[in-house]
Amino acid sequence: MSEIHYRLEQKRHLSGSFPGPKSAALDARRKAVVAGGVASSVPVYVADADGGIITDVDGNSFIDLGSGIAVTTVGATDQNVVDAVREQVGHFTHTCFMVTPYESYVAVAEQLNALTPGTHEKRTVLFNSGAEAVENAVKVARLATGRDAIVAFDHAYHGRTNLTMALTAKAMPYKKNFGPFAPEIYRVPMSYPYREESQIKGQDAALRAISMIEKQIGASSVAAILIEPIQGEGGFIVPADGFLPTLAAWAKENGVVFIADEVQSGFCRTGEWFAVEHEGVVPDIIAMAKGIGGGLPLSAITGRADLMDAVHPGGLGGTYGGNPLACAASLAAIKTMKDHDLNGRAKDIEKLVSKRLVALLEEMGEAGIIGEIRGRGAMLAIELVKAGTAHTTKEVNAEAAKAIAADCLQAGVIILTCGTYGNVIRLLPPLVIGDELLNDGLDVLVQAVRRAAE
């Protein structure tokens, strides 16, 4: 990564107890006007952010190891993004691409067609959120194939709309009491190497899922297989080698659309532009969001031209899809990713973080609370178990995950938890974070894990 100039000092600093008085006052205002169903994991209000630092309204500076859930890949105030948005906002903020189109939408589509795997002819459509992207990918697959059934996986997370809730595996807090859900959604087992009852190769895990599909649905009824190449909310689960290629090959043989949900894992996060590239898989459609927009709301689906062009004119779109400010930000963010080789930086982060966490795992030994360290690039996780069960029952330890996150926050480090069982610490630092700041955050995390194990 070439040298990056930061606007804010890249150091954590706590000026006193928190939430401080200004954050507390804002929280009181919030409770009076914001629906209680919207939850925040950190009880401070942001005043500024840059690089790997978030500063709150009371003057505290926190190390950001969450990137707004993998959104601020290039940082929260990347200069390319800031300049591009300022330039665009001076011309027009919106016209609606479906009414009076503009070049930046076309330019983003050109970039995505070039960056996504495969040399086949492609088409792209822009939307606003990851859920919109997933939902529209399903729409395209159903229309193009004339089939209804969609196959999703255990531990999956795909969004909060009615259809994407149906596709999501975890009930609480995403699905409970929000039904009934969209029909013709079927769920099959994921490859979850750490929690397999017996060691099973990726190809065999895929054949297990395929057997269920063929017996319970029938290949000729399946419009699409939808999968996160590395599951996000489910626990940063990396399937065993061979799982994705075997599924993709079966899909191709049976006229089934293979959709990769790269909303969280895309755009340099894993050390490649897209996580499917680690195993050479070429999806029929890729759903993207989060890191695509440099912090502005933007999502997309890019897919085979024959699939995408099968949809009748007017069948895809949305008032704000491909908003000109978001398009300007996306083009600038992609430029920053290329200029600073953020794929290479993600791999460097993986080496640095993995070295620290593996040392901690070895220090704790079999009696410790770390079950597994996994992930790719700057998408890394620690699965926590009850002490002494890492190699036996693997009893989940959600309490430790909560305690570690709270402990880190008190020391000025923001980390996120995830997992079907709530027992996974996930690390998603901005790819522009410096080694010194990252190591400081890891120092805090390591101490918090040690304390939770006591």
N, C-alpha and C positions, 0 to 999 in steps of 0.2 A: 504494500500500500504506500503510495506516495504521500508526502507530508501534507497534513491537513491543518489549517489554521482555525482555531476555535474562538468563538466570540466570548464564551464564558470560561472562567477558570475551571479546569478539569480536576477538581478536588471536592471531596465530600466535606461538608461543614454543618454542624448542628449548633444553633445559637441558643438552644434551651429545650425545654420539654415541648412535645408536640402531640397532637395538633396545637399550634400556637393560637393566640387570641384572634388573629385575622381569619385563620382557617375555621376556628370554632364559630365565629360570627357568620361566615359564609355557609357553614353547615346548618346553622339555625335557619337561615334564609331558604336554603335548599329544602329542608324538611317541610316548609310551609307551602312549597310550590311544585316540587318535583315528585312524581309518583314513587311510592316506596318500593315498587318492583324493580327499579333501577338501582343496582348496588354498585358500590365502589370498594375495591380491596384496600386502598390506601386512604387514610383519613386526613390528607392534607390537600390544599388547593394550589394548583400550579400557577406561578407567575412568569416563569421563563424556562427554556430548555435549549440545550445545545450539546452536540457531541454525545457524551455518555452521562451528562449531568441534567437533573431536573431541580429547579429552584422553586420553593413554595413561597406563598405570600408573606410568610413570617421570616424569610431570609435563610431558611435551611436549604442546604444543597445535598441532594441524594444521588447516589450512583444508580443509573438506570440499567437494569439487567432484564428488562421486559420489552422495551421498544414499543410500548402501546400495543402489545400482543403482535409483535413482528411487523409493525407498520413503519416505524421510523428507521428503516434500514440504513438510510444515508444520513441519519441524524434528524433532529426536529427543526433545524434551521439551516439546512444545506444551502450554501450561497447560490449555487446554480438554480435550485428550486425557488428560492426567494426572489432572485432577479427575474426569472421567467414569469412567475405569478404577478409580480409588480408590473412587468411590461404588458402582460395580457389584460390585467384588470383596467389598465388605462385605455384599452380599446373597446372591449365589450366583455361582460360577465356571462352572458347567456343569449342564445338565439333559438335554441333547440335544433339539434342536427337534423331532426326529421322535418323541419320547416325550411330553415336556411342553413345549409351545411357550411363547414369551415375546414381549412387545411389541417389544423392540428389533430383533429380526429383521424383523418386519413394517415397522417404521419405516425401516430401511435399504432394504428393497425399495421402499417408497414414494418415498424420495429418488432411488434409481437409476432408477425408472420415469419420474420427472419430469425428471431431469438428462440422460438419454441422448437422442440425436436422434430426432425423429419424434413426431407427436401421436397415433399409433395406440395401441390398447390393448396393454399390455405385462404380462409376468410376469417375476419374478426368482427365482433360486435362489442361495444362498450356499454357498461352499466355503472352502478354506483356502489354496490356492496357485494361481499362474497356470496351471500345467500342468493342474491339476484343472479349472479353468474351461474351458480349451481342449478338453480331453477330453470334458467334458460337453456343450459346444456341438456337438461332432461327433456325440455320441450322439443329441442332440435332432434334429439335421438328418437323420441317417440314419433314425431312427424315423418322423419326420414325413413324409419324402418317399418312404420305402420304397426308397431307392436306397443304393448302397454307396460309390461313388467320391468321394474328397475331393481337391480340387485345392489344392496349396500352391505356393510360389514359391521360386525361386533366392534364396539368402542368408537364408532365413527361419530364425527361432529361435522355437520354441513350447514347449519344456520338456524334461524328462528322464525322463518315464515312457515305457513302451514305445511307446504310440501317438504321443506328442508327439516322441519321438526320430525316429520315422518321418517326421513332419511337418517336422522340423528339417533344414536343408540341410547344415550344417557337420559333418564327420565327427569331427575331433579338436578338443576332447577329448570331445565330447558323445555320439558314436555308435560310435566305433571299438571293435570286438570285443564289442559289447553285443547284437548281433542274434541270431536273426532278428527282424525288426520286423513290426508290424501291416501287413496287406495293404491293397490298394485305395487307396494313396496315390500321387498323380501330381504331378509337378513341372513347372512351366512357367516361362518367363523373366520376370523382374521388370523393371520400368522403373528403370534405374540410369543416369540421364542422364550422369554423368561418364564412365562406362565403356562407353557405347554405341559400337559401331564407327562409326556415322554418326549424325548428329543425327536423332532420331526423336521425333515428337510423342507426347504421352501417349496420345492416342486410338489412334494407329497401333501403339504398343507393346502396348496392350490388345488390339487386333485380332490382333496376332501371337500373343499367348497364347491368345486365343479360338480361333484357327484350329487350334492344336495340340490344344486340348481337344476340339473337334468332330471332328478327324480321328483322334485317338489314343484317345479315350474314348467320345465321343458324348454330347451334351447330356442325353439322356434317362437316362443312367446316373449323372450327377453329382448327388450329394446336396448338396454345399456347395463354395463357394470360400472359402478361409481365407487372410486376409492381414493383415499389420501395416500400418496406414496410413503409418507411418514405421517402417522396419525397425530393430530395436534392435541385437542382437548382430551382425547382418549388416553393420553399419557406419553406422547412422543414415541410411539411404538414403531420400531423399524422392522418390517417383515424380514424373514429369513431370505437369504439370497435364493433367487429362482422363483419366488412366489409371484412377483409382479409379471415377469416374462411369461410364465406358464399361463396365467390368467389372460394376458394380452393375446397370446397365441390362440387360446381356445376361443376368445371373442372374435378374432379375425376369421377363424375357420367357420364360425356359426353366424356370421353376419350381425354380431352384437357390437354395439358402439362401446368402446373403452374410454371412459371419461376419467381423467386424472384431476382430482381436486387439489390444486397447488396454491390455494388461497394463502395458507400459512408457510408452506415450504418453498415457494417460488422466489425468484429474483435474488439469486446469490446466497440465500439463507443457508443452504446446505453445502456450499462450495461449488455448486453448478448453478446455471441459470434456473434449472428445474430439477427437482429431486428424482424424477424418473430417469434422468440421464445417467445416474450412477449405475443402472443396470441396462442401459441401452434401450429402454422401452420407448416406443413412439406412440403416444395416445392418439385416438381419433379426435378427441376434443380435450382441451385443457381449460379449466376454470381458474381464474386468477383474481387477486385483489391485494389487500394489505400493502406490501412493499412496492406495488406497482406505481403508486401515486405520490410518493414523497411526503405522505401525511395528508394529502387531500383525498376525498372519497372518490374512488375509481375502481372499477372491476372490469373484467373482460372474459369472453370465451373466444378461443382461437381453435379452429378445427378444419378438417378436410373440406375442401371447396364443394365437393358433391353433396356433403351433408348440410353444410351451412346454406348453400344456395337452393336446397330443396324447399326451404320455407318461403311461403308466398310473401310478396311485398306488403309491408305493414305488420307482418306477424312477429317481428322482433323490434325492440326499441324501448323507449321510455323518455319522459320529458327531460330529465336531467342526465340521462346516460351520455357519457363522453362530454361532460361539461367543459367548456374551453379552458377554465382555470385549472381543472384537474388534468386535462390533456397537456397543458403547458408544463405543469409540475411533473407529470410522468416522463415526458421527453427529457426534462432536465435531470430527473433522478436516474434515468437509464444512462445518461451521459456521465454522471458522477460514478455510477457503478462501473462503467467501462474505464473512465479516466484513472480511477484509483484501484482497479482490479479487485473489486470487492469479493469476487469468487475466491481469489487467492487469499484475501484477508480472512474470509470465513474459515478457510483451511488452517490458517495460522492460529485463529482463535480456538479452533478445535484442538490443536496440539497443546496450546497453553493450558486451556481449561481441563482437558483430559488428563494431562500430566498431574495437575494438582488434585483432581478428584480420585484418580486411580491410587495416588499415594495415600489419600485419606482412607480409601477402601481397604488397602493393604494394612494400614495402621490399625484399623478397627478389627480386621479379621472376621472370622465366621461368627463371632459373638456380637458383631456390630449391627447397626440398623440399616445399612446400605445393602439393598438387594441387588441392584444393577445400576451401572452407569451406561447410558446409551445415547445415540443420536448421531447426527452428521453436521459438520461445519459448525455454525453458530446456532444450532438447534439441538441443544443437549439437555439431558435429564438425569435426575437421580430418583430411582424408585426406592421408597422407604418401607421397611418391614419391621415387625416386632423383633427385638433383640434376640439373636440366636436362631432365627427362622429362615435366614437368607438361602440356605441350601436344603431346607426341609419343607416345612409347610408354607413358607413365604407369606406369613400372615400380614395383611396390610396394616400400615401405620399412618393413618391420616392425621392422627393427633400430632405426630412428629412433624409432618409437613406444615401444619398450621403454626406450630411453635417455632419452627425454623424461619418461616416467612415473617412472623411477628418479631422475632429476635433480630433478624437482619434489618427490618425497618427501624427498630429502635436505635440501631447503629448507623443508620443512614444509607441503607442499600435496599432497593426495590427489587424483589423477586416475585415470580408468579408460581402458583401451584396448578396442577391439573390432574387428569387421570380419572378413569371410570370410578375408582375407589377413593379418589381424593388424596392419594398418597405419593404423588410425584411432584418434585421440584423441577420446574422448567426454566432454562436459561436461554434468553433471546436478546443478547446485548446488541445495541446498534453496531453495525459493522465498521463504523468509523471510530469506535472507542479505542483509546490508546492502551498499550500494554500496562503502563503504570497504574492507571485507573482501574483497569480490569483486574489486575492482581490485588489491588486494595479491596475491591468488592469480593474477590474470592477469599481473601483473608477473613473477612467478616463471615462469609458463608461457611467456611471450614470450622470456625469457632462455634457457630450456631449449631452445626451438625454435631459437633463434639458435645455441646451442652445438652442437646436433645437426647443423646445416647446415654447420658449419665443417670 
